[in-house]
C-alpha cells in the first residue's frame, strides 16, 4: 500500500514519528489549557486518526521504534 502513494517503508516510519510528536504537542496543550478548546480538539483528533492510518500502513516495526511510538 505504501508503494501506491510513493512512500518507502522508512519514509512512512518517519511520518509516523512526526505525527506522534504532534499528538504529544496537543496532549501537552490539553494539560495546560483551562478549558477544552474545540478547534484544538478537532486538530488533535485529525492527528490521532492520521497516526492510526499510518500505523496500519507501516505494519510491524522494530521493538526500539515501537517503544518510541508508544512512549
ZIBEL-V240166 format. One record per backbone hydrogen bond with DSSP energy under -0.5 kcal/mol. CO is the residue of the C=O (numbers start at 0). NH is the residue of the N-H. If there is no record, write none. Layout:
co->CO nh->NH
co->CO nh->NH
//
This chain:
co->0 nh->3
co->0 nh->4
co->1 nh->4
co->1 nh->6
co->2 nh->5
co->7 nh->11
co->8 nh->12
co->9 nh->13
co->10 nh->14
co->11 nh->15
co->12 nh->16
co->13 nh->17
co->14 nh->18
co->15 nh->19
co->16 nh->20
co->17 nh->21
co->18 nh->22
co->19 nh->23
co->20 nh->24
co->21 nh->25
co->22 nh->26
co->23 nh->27
co->24 nh->28
co->25 nh->29
co->26 nh->30
co->27 nh->31
co->28 nh->32
co->35 nh->37
co->36 nh->40
co->37 nh->41
co->38 nh->42
co->39 nh->43
co->40 nh->44
co->41 nh->45
co->42 nh->46
co->43 nh->47
co->44 nh->48
co->45 nh->49
co->46 nh->50
co->47 nh->51
co->48 nh->52
co->49 nh->53
co->50 nh->54
co->51 nh->55
co->52 nh->56
co->53 nh->57
co->54 nh->58
co->61 nh->64
co->61 nh->65
co->62 nh->66
co->63 nh->67
co->64 nh->68
co->65 nh->69
co->66 nh->70
//
